[in-house]
Amino acid sequence: MDGRARIRGMRILLSCGVVGLLVVSVVAQEAVDTAMVARIRAEAFDRGRVLDTFNHLANVIGPRLTNSPAHKRAVAWTQETLRGWGLANVHAEPFEFGRGWTLERFSVEMIEPRYMPLTGYPKGWSASTSGTVTATPVWLPDPSPADVQTRAGALAGAIVMTRPIQEYFIRADRPPASGDLRTGRPPAKPAMPPADLLAALEREQVGVTLEPSIGEHGTIFVTGRDPGAKAIPAVVLASEHYNLVARLLQQGIAVKLAVNVQGRYDESDRNTYNVMAEIPGTDPVVGSEVVMAGAHLDSWHSATGATDNADGVATVMEAARILQALGVRPKRTIRIALWAGEEQGLLGSRAWVGQHLEGDANAAARDGLSVYFNFDNGYPPVTGFYMEGNEPAQRIVAAWLRPLADLGATLTPSGGIGATDHLSFKALGLPGFQAVQSYAGYDVRTHHTNADFVERIEPEALKQSAAVTATVLYHAAMRDQKMPR
């Protein structure tokens, strides 16, 4: 039975009172408060707000490219919401990032040898075209800076196709969780064009570059970076459409395209922001120690960032809301973090860890960080946590998950996973664990693509993820000892 099938039985089990018969049970010598688990589940499923949060982030605010106006709206809205729920110490912490960018208008069309609207998306921080660029594209299937140099003076304002016919496609998702430390690595992707080639194209003042996606069936994988003042417009086309144009040119058939990219840079504030909030610890001895959960608020711009990572943000916020609504007075401080700049290289979590946990001056804070849980790769339900080779912590988390087995949360693989914010904590030797979630269709269809919309998420699974998250945060905050390193 898969995770979603298990979720369908949640409400029946709750109504029958199967959970929460004992106030405290001991599983593998780890105290588990099953009565509190029952209360958490009831709050998550019967009075939950996670769908409202998820909808606002993904549908109302929409794509949240780091430091864009939309991302700043998300930073403001999440703080307002967390304060409204009664959380303490809600604030945004700045770190230097660079200019923001918003796409304002875009079109790409084939107008000869026949009319056909093409499917594509500009890269993040793409420069704008000078109006609509209408021209026969110049195809450089495997260009080098020397190739560009041989065409010096002939590429100014041109539409340049910079790749061969696309034959590589992402056709497999990463494998499900196991005990293998290699688990969770995404499929290999082709290298980005070298910097010297991009510099050569910039020197020629190319009108716009086109490249194919590594997806198929109209799925467009599109990211980007800020190339600075000499930026040239850059567009990723659906692979089928790029290949169509390339094959026509290969056959000597006259082709004409029309491309218009209009974006706007924002340099009003070159800082971007992490959002933090807490439920303060109450124990006079360990109240200053911290258990954390985090997810990244930023997303890419070609969809609404539903699975990457509005679902994770909604999960973490809802877990905090649940515990606050239940009047939990944790021994340790429970802190949540909504990171910025994850998509550009874990920038937000790295900046925060560097400021608050690294170095001799932060030794006490580092020692007081009990555990960090991250919610990013994949999408709900949460079926466990990758335990990064930490066997003592693995046994503890397994005990906490035992009352949630009927919701499908049973996995504590000893292996690890990469490319997300728990690595910033792991780099300091701190316990940092990423949730185990579903990858069905994630790498192939939604991760960094134009298909990452709310339809990818099952509502009951999102409620389940919040219940699981609140459960592990509660138990980490209430146990006698910090989590083992």
C-alpha positions in Angstrom: 0.0 0.0 0.0 1.5 3.4 -0.9 1.5 6.6 1.2 -1.5 8.1 -0.5 -3.6 4.9 0.1 -2.7 5.0 3.7 -3.8 8.6 4.0 -7.3 7.7 2.9 -7.8 5.9 6.2 -6.7 8.7 8.4 -10.1 10.2 9.4 -11.6 6.8 10.1 -8.8 6.0 12.5 -9.1 9.3 14.2 -12.8 9.0 14.7 -12.5 5.5 16.1 -10.1 6.8 18.7 -7.4 4.3 17.8 -4.7 6.9 18.5 -4.0 8.4 21.9 -5.1 5.8 24.3 -2.1 6.2 26.5 -0.6 9.4 27.8 2.9 8.3 27.5 4.3 5.1 26.1 7.9 4.0 25.8 9.1 2.6 22.5 12.6 1.4 22.3 13.3 3.4 25.6 12.3 6.6 23.9 9.3 8.4 25.6 6.4 9.0 23.1 3.5 11.1 24.1 0.7 9.4 22.2 -2.0 11.6 23.7 -0.3 14.7 22.3 0.1 12.9 18.9 -3.6 12.4 18.9 -4.2 16.1 19.6 -1.8 17.0 16.9 -3.5 14.8 14.4 -6.9 16.1 15.2 -5.7 19.7 14.8 -4.0 19.0 11.5 -6.9 17.1 9.9 -10.0 18.7 11.5 -9.0 22.3 12.0 -6.0 22.6 9.8 -5.0 25.7 7.9 -2.3 24.2 5.7 -4.3 24.4 2.5 -5.0 28.0 3.0 -1.3 28.8 3.5 -0.4 26.6 0.5 -3.0 28.3 -1.7 -1.9 31.8 -0.8 1.8 31.1 -1.5 1.3 29.2 -4.8 -1.8 30.7 -6.3 -2.2 34.2 -4.8 1.5 35.2 -4.6 2.7 32.8 -7.3 6.3 32.4 -8.4 8.8 33.7 -5.8 12.1 34.2 -7.6 14.6 35.2 -5.0 14.5 39.0 -4.2 11.8 39.6 -6.8 8.8 41.8 -5.7 6.7 38.6 -5.4 9.3 37.0 -3.1 9.3 40.2 -0.9 5.5 40.0 -0.7 5.9 36.4 0.5 8.4 37.5 3.1 6.0 40.1 4.4 2.9 37.8 4.2 4.5 34.9 6.0 5.6 37.2 8.9 2.1 38.7 9.2 0.5 35.3 9.2 2.9 33.9 11.8 2.3 36.9 14.1 -1.4 36.4 13.7 -1.1 32.9 14.9 0.7 34.1 18.1 4.2 32.9 17.4 7.1 34.8 19.1 10.1 36.6 17.7 8.8 36.7 14.2 11.3 38.7 12.0 13.1 38.8 8.7 16.9 38.5 8.7 18.7 40.1 5.7 21.7 38.9 3.7 23.2 40.4 0.6 22.0 38.8 -2.6 21.8 41.1 -5.6 19.1 42.6 -7.8 15.6 41.2 -8.2 13.9 40.5 -11.5 10.4 40.2 -12.8 9.2 38.9 -16.2 6.6 41.4 -17.6 6.0 40.1 -21.1 7.1 37.3 -23.3 6.3 35.7 -26.7 8.1 33.3 -29.1 6.6 32.4 -32.4 7.6 30.7 -35.7 6.2 32.9 -38.5 7.8 31.1 -41.5 7.5 28.6 -43.2 4.2 28.6 -41.4 2.8 30.2 -38.3 3.1 28.3 -35.0 3.3 29.6 -31.4 6.2 28.1 -29.7 6.4 27.1 -26.0 9.3 28.5 -24.0 10.3 30.6 -21.0 13.0 33.2 -20.5 15.8 32.3 -18.0 15.7 34.0 -14.7 17.3 37.5 -14.8 17.3 37.4 -18.6 17.8 40.8 -20.2 15.1 42.3 -22.4 15.0 42.2 -26.1 14.9 45.4 -28.1 11.2 45.1 -28.9 10.3 42.0 -30.9 13.3 40.4 -32.6 12.2 39.0 -36.0 14.8 37.1 -37.9 16.0 33.8 -39.4 17.8 32.1 -36.5 21.5 31.4 -36.6 22.1 27.8 -35.5 25.4 27.1 -33.8 24.9 23.4 -32.8 28.1 23.1 -30.8 29.6 26.6 -30.6 32.9 27.6 -29.1 34.2 31.1 -28.5 36.3 30.6 -31.7 33.2 29.8 -33.7 31.6 33.0 -32.5 34.7 35.0 -33.3 34.6 33.8 -36.9 31.2 35.4 -37.2 32.3 38.7 -35.5 30.0 41.5 -36.6 27.4 39.2 -38.0 25.6 38.2 -34.8 24.6 41.6 -33.5 20.8 41.5 -32.8 20.5 37.9 -34.1 18.5 35.0 -32.8 21.1 32.4 -32.0 20.4 28.7 -31.3 23.2 27.5 -29.1 22.6 23.7 -28.9 22.5 20.7 -31.1 19.2 18.8 -31.6 18.2 17.7 -28.1 18.5 13.9 -27.6 19.0 13.8 -23.8 15.8 13.9 -21.7 15.0 13.5 -18.0 13.0 10.3 -18.2 13.4 8.8 -14.7 12.8 10.0 -11.2 15.3 9.3 -8.5 14.7 6.0 -6.6 12.6 5.9 -3.5 14.3 6.0 -0.1 16.5 3.2 1.0 19.5 2.7 3.4 21.9 3.5 0.6 23.9 6.7 1.3 23.6 7.4 -2.5 19.9 7.6 -2.3 18.2 10.8 -3.4 20.6 12.1 -6.0 18.7 13.4 -9.1 19.5 12.2 -12.6 22.5 13.6 -14.3 22.0 16.8 -16.3 24.0 18.2 -19.1 26.5 20.9 -18.4 25.6 24.6 -18.7 27.3 26.5 -21.5 30.8 27.6 -20.5 31.4 31.1 -19.3 33.8 32.0 -22.1 31.1 31.1 -24.7 28.6 33.3 -22.9 31.1 36.1 -22.8 31.8 35.8 -26.5 28.0 36.0 -27.3 27.7 39.0 -25.0 30.6 40.7 -26.9 28.8 40.2 -30.1 25.6 41.8 -28.6 23.4 38.9 -29.7 19.7 39.7 -29.8 18.5 36.6 -28.0 19.8 33.0 -27.4 17.6 29.9 -27.6 18.3 26.5 -26.1 16.2 23.4 -25.6 14.8 22.0 -22.4 16.0 18.7 -21.0 12.3 17.8 -20.5 9.9 16.3 -23.0 6.2 16.5 -23.7 6.3 20.2 -23.3 8.0 20.2 -19.9 10.5 23.1 -19.7 13.3 23.0 -17.1 14.3 26.6 -16.6 16.4 28.3 -14.0 18.9 31.1 -14.5 21.3 33.5 -12.9 22.0 37.2 -13.0 24.7 37.6 -15.7 25.3 41.3 -14.8 25.3 44.5 -16.8 26.2 42.8 -20.2 23.4 40.3 -20.0 21.8 39.1 -23.2 18.2 37.8 -23.5 18.0 34.0 -23.0 15.1 31.7 -23.7 14.6 27.9 -23.1 12.3 26.3 -25.6 10.3 23.1 -25.2 12.7 20.4 -26.6 10.2 19.4 -29.3 9.9 22.9 -30.6 13.6 23.6 -30.5 14.2 20.4 -32.4 11.6 21.2 -35.0 13.2 24.6 -35.8 16.7 22.9 -35.9 15.5 20.2 -38.3 14.0 22.7 -40.6 17.2 24.6 -40.7 19.2 21.4 -41.2 17.1 20.6 -44.3 17.7 24.1 -45.7 14.2 25.3 -45.2 13.8 29.0 -44.6 12.6 29.7 -41.0 11.8 33.0 -39.4 11.1 33.5 -35.7 9.8 36.4 -33.6 10.9 36.7 -30.0 10.0 39.3 -27.4 11.3 39.2 -23.8 10.5 42.1 -21.5 11.7 41.9 -17.9 12.4 44.4 -15.1 15.3 44.5 -12.8 14.8 45.7 -9.2 17.8 47.2 -7.4 15.9 49.0 -4.6 17.1 46.5 -2.0 20.0 44.1 -2.9 19.4 42.2 0.4 17.0 39.3 0.5 15.5 37.8 3.7 15.1 34.7 5.7 11.9 34.6 7.9 12.2 33.3 11.4 9.6 32.6 14.2 9.6 30.7 17.5 7.7 29.1 20.3 9.9 29.9 23.2 11.3 27.2 25.5 10.0 27.2 29.1 12.5 24.9 30.9 14.9 27.0 33.1 17.8 24.7 32.1 17.3 23.8 28.5 14.8 26.5 27.3 17.5 28.3 25.3 18.3 25.1 23.4 16.7 25.0 19.9 14.9 22.5 17.7 14.3 23.8 14.2 12.4 23.1 11.0 12.8 24.8 7.7 11.9 25.1 4.1 12.7 27.5 1.3 10.4 30.3 0.4 11.9 31.1 -3.0 11.0 29.3 -6.2 11.7 29.5 -9.9 9.5 31.7 -12.1 8.0 29.5 -14.8 5.2 28.1 -12.5 4.0 28.7 -9.0 6.6 26.6 -7.1 4.0 24.3 -5.6 6.2 21.3 -5.0 9.4 23.3 -4.8 8.7 24.6 -2.3 5.3 26.1 -1.3 4.4 22.7 0.1 7.4 22.6 2.4 6.8 26.2 3.6 3.1 25.5 4.3 4.1 22.3 6.1 6.6 24.0 8.4 4.3 27.0 9.1 1.3 24.7 9.8 3.4 22.6 12.2 4.2 25.7 14.2 0.5 26.8 14.1 -0.6 23.4 15.4 1.7 23.5 18.4 0.8 27.1 19.1 -2.9 26.4 18.8 -2.6 23.4 21.2 -1.0 25.6 23.8 2.2 23.6 23.9 4.8 24.9 26.3 8.0 23.1 25.0 11.0 22.6 27.2 13.3 23.8 24.3 12.6 26.6 21.9 10.9 25.5 18.7 12.1 27.7 15.8 11.0 27.7 12.2 13.0 29.2 9.3 11.8 30.0 5.8 14.9 30.3 3.7 15.7 32.6 0.8 18.0 31.9 -2.1 18.0 28.1 -1.8 17.7 27.8 -5.6 20.8 29.8 -6.0 22.9 27.5 -3.8 21.4 27.2 -0.3 22.3 30.9 0.2 19.8 31.7 2.9 20.6 28.8 5.2 24.3 29.2 4.7 24.1 32.9 5.5 22.1 32.2 8.7 24.3 29.3 9.8 27.4 31.4 9.1 26.1 34.3 11.2 24.6 32.4 14.1 26.4 29.0 14.4 29.8 29.1 12.9 33.1 30.0 14.6 34.3 30.3 18.2 31.9 33.2 19.0 28.9 31.0 18.3 30.1 27.9 20.1 27.3 28.1 22.7 24.6 28.6 20.1 26.0 25.7 18.1 26.1 23.5 21.1 22.5 24.5 21.9 21.1 23.5 18.5 19.5 20.1 19.1 18.3 19.2 15.6 17.2 20.6 12.3 14.5 19.1 10.1 14.2 20.2 6.4 11.2 19.9 4.0 12.1 20.3 0.4 13.0 17.6 -2.1 9.9 15.7 -3.3 6.4 16.3 -2.2 4.0 15.1 0.5 3.2 12.8 2.2 6.2 12.8 4.6 7.0 9.1 5.0 10.0 9.6 7.3 13.5 11.2 7.4 16.9 10.5 5.9 19.0 9.9 8.9 22.5 10.7 7.5 24.2 7.8 9.1 23.2 8.9 12.6 22.2 5.6 14.1 21.2 6.8 17.6 19.0 9.5 16.2 17.6 7.0 13.7 16.3 4.9 16.6 14.8 8.0 18.3 13.0 9.2 15.2 11.7 5.7 14.5 10.1 5.7 17.9 8.5 9.1 17.4 7.0 7.9 14.1 5.5 4.7 15.5 2.1 6.4 16.3 2.0 7.7 12.8 2.5 4.4 11.0 -1.1 4.3 9.8 -0.4 7.6 8.1 2.5 6.1 6.2 5.3 7.7 8.2 7.5 4.7 8.9 10.9 5.3 7.2 14.2 6.2 8.8 16.7 5.2 6.1 20.3 5.5 7.3 21.3 7.1 4.1 21.5 10.8 3.2 20.3 13.2 0.5 21.9 16.2 -1.1 21.2 19.6 -2.6 19.0 21.1 0.1 19.2 23.3 3.2 19.9 20.6 5.9 23.4 20.4 4.4 24.2 23.9 5.9 23.7 22.3 9.4 25.3 19.0 8.5 28.5 20.8 7.4 29.0 21.9 11.1 28.4 18.3 12.4 24.9 19.1 13.6 22.0 16.7 13.3 20.2 17.9 10.1 17.6 15.6 8.4 15.6 16.0 5.2 12.1 14.5 5.1 11.5 11.5 2.9 8.8 12.4 0.4 7.5 11.2 -2.9 9.5 11.5 -6.1 6.9 10.1 -8.5 7.0 12.6 -11.4 9.1 15.1 -9.4 12.4 14.9 -11.3 10.7 14.2 -14.6 7.9 16.7 -14.5 7.8 19.3 -11.7 11.2 20.1 -10.3 12.3 23.5 -11.7 9.7 23.3 -14.5 6.7 25.0 -16.0 4.5 22.2 -14.6 5.0 22.9 -10.9 1.4 23.9 -10.0 -0.9 23.0 -7.1 -2.4 20.1 -9.0 0.7 18.1 -8.1 -0.2 18.1 -4.4 -2.9 16.0 -2.7 -4.6 18.0 0.0 -4.8 15.1 2.6 -1.1 14.4 2.0 -0.3 18.0 2.9 -2.2 17.7 6.1 -0.4 14.5 6.9 3.0 16.2 6.4 2.1 18.9 8.9 1.0 16.3 11.5 4.3 14.4 11.1 6.3 17.6 11.3 4.5 18.9 14.5 5.0 15.4 16.0 8.8 15.3 15.6 9.2 18.9 16.6 7.2 18.4 19.8 9.2 15.3 20.8 12.6 16.8 20.0 11.7 19.8 22.1 10.4 17.8 25.1 12.9 15.0 25.4 15.4 15.0 28.3 18.5 15.2 26.2 19.4 16.9 23.0 19.5 14.8 19.8 22.8 12.8 19.5 25.4 14.2 17.2 
